[in-house]
Each structure stands twice: as C-alpha cells, then as structure tokens.
Amino acid sequence: MHVQYGVALMPAIIIASILLAVLVPVLLLWLVIRLVGGRGSRGKVTEEDMRTVQEVYTDLARMEKRIETLETILLDRTRKG
C-alpha cells in the first residue's frame, strides 16, 4: 500500500520540480528586464517589486526543501517496499 501511495505522488513531485526549475529563471529574467530595459518611471524597480521578488524567492526555496523531503520519503518507502 505504501509503495502505491509513493508512486501516486511521483507525478506531483515531478511537476512541482519542473515548476520550480522554470519559475526561478523566469523571475530572475523579469527582474533583469525591469532593471535594465525600462522607459521612464516604468523601468524603475520599486520597493514593492523587490519585496515581491524576495517573497517569491523565499517561497520557492521552501518549496524546494519540501520537494526534496518528499523525494526522500518516497525513495525510502520504495526501498523498504
């Protein structure tokens, strides 16, 4: 039963890992574009923008730790099998 549960979670972990791998570079690219390529006041990064980026980065770091923990749990359950 435990192995089936672990196998059922594997697609969710893979999807979360892919999202994490995609969101971080996209967020960084967005920030660079905002810093470098803006016109007038549109190109300036505000404190709110920086707070948002920091919050997203913190949340992504926590998500990464959770995914690693889930992967470890699933691997342990699969090995005990």
N, C-alpha and C positions, 0 to 999 in steps of 0.2 A: 504493500500500500504506500509506503513512504517513497519508494523509488518512482512510482507512478506520479505522485504529487510533485516530486522534484522535476521529473520530465515535463510535467504540465507547466511549470513555472519557467522553464528554459526559454521559450519564445519571448516571454515578457522581459526577461533579463537581457536577452539579445537586443530587443527593440530599445530598451532603456539605454543600453550601452551605445547603440548607434545614435540615438538622440543626443546623448552626452557628447559623443565624438563630433557631431555636426553642430550643435549649438555653441560650443565654446569657440571654434574658429569663426563662425558667423558673427557672434557677438563681438569678438575682437576686431574683425573686419569692419563692422558697423562703427565701432568706436574710432578706428583709424580714419575712416572716411569722414566722420563727423569732425575730427580734429584737423585734418589736412584740407579737405576739399569743400568747405562751406563758403557760401557767399554772404557777405554782410553778417547780420546777427544770427542767421540760420546756422552758420558754421561753427558757432561757439558752443562749447560743451558747458552746460550749466552744472551747478552743484547737484541738482536733482538727477541729471543724466549720470553723473559719477556715482551717486548713491544707488541708482537703479542698477548700474553695471556691477557695483560691489555686491549688492544683494543677490543678483543673478549668479555671480561667480561663487559666492558663499553657498547658495542653494545647490549649484551644480557640484561643488566639492562634497557636500553632504550626500547628494545622490550617488556620487561615485563611490563613497565609502559604503553606502547601503548596498549597492550592487555588488561590490567586492565581498561583502559579508554574505549576501545571498548566494553568490557563486561558491563560496567556501562551504556553506551549509549544504548546498546541493551536491557538491563533489564528495563531501564526507558521507552523505546519505547514499550516494551511488556506490561508493567504495564498500560500505558496510553491507549494502544490498541484499 
